[in-house]
Every structure is written in structure tokens, then in C-alpha cells.
Amino acid sequence: MKENLTLFVGKTSEGESTVMPQSRGWIRDQASELGCAPDDHGVVLFLNAPAIGVVSAARNNFILNYITNILTEWPTNSVCFIVHPNRASQQEGRRGVFGICRICD
């Protein structure tokens, strides 16, 4: 399991000081093993928000900081896909989905 899956564990309140540096270092190490030039690789992040559960303010803050740091470190060859939870019964969620569709067009 250790060969196929890398886990970074930490408390939500200490995520920026424990999880973020470990995972960013791991990404840098993996990228350096694959090639010497920054353009030799791509960084793809997937955020499955329904799997997170209730997104508290602390989790939301960590998620935004983490995504921003990763996309800033590799600005030309990184992308993040965010899967939002299904909130079809909420009116705000419906308006948000229409807003995302307009941005994609």
C-alpha cells in the first residue's frame, strides 16, 4: 500500500504547518524524479468535496490556501478540478451551478 498510496495526516488546525509542507515537498520530489525541466511534467489536483463532509471555515481556508500554493508553484502546468457537493434542493446551489456553466462557456 505504501508504494501505491501516499498519505499526509494532520489536524485541521495545524494543516498549513504539517500537511502542506510535506505534500508540497513530495510533489516537488516526484516532479524532479520525472524530469529536470519544469515543463516536463504536469500537476493535477482533484478535490472531491462530497468526500470531505461538512466543510468548516478552517477546512475551507486550508483547501483554498493549499490549492493556491500548488497552482502558484507550477503556474504553467498545473490544474485543479473541484467536484462540488450536490445541493440541488438549495436555491443558492442552483444559482452557483448556473454561474459555473456560464464561466465554462
Buried (B, 14 or more C-beta within 10 A) or exposed (E): EEEEEEEBEBEEEEBBEBBBEBBBEEBEEEBEEEEEEEEEBEBEBEBEBEEEEEEEEEBEBBBEEBBEBBBEBBEEEBEBEEEEBEEEEEEEBEEEBEEEEEEEE
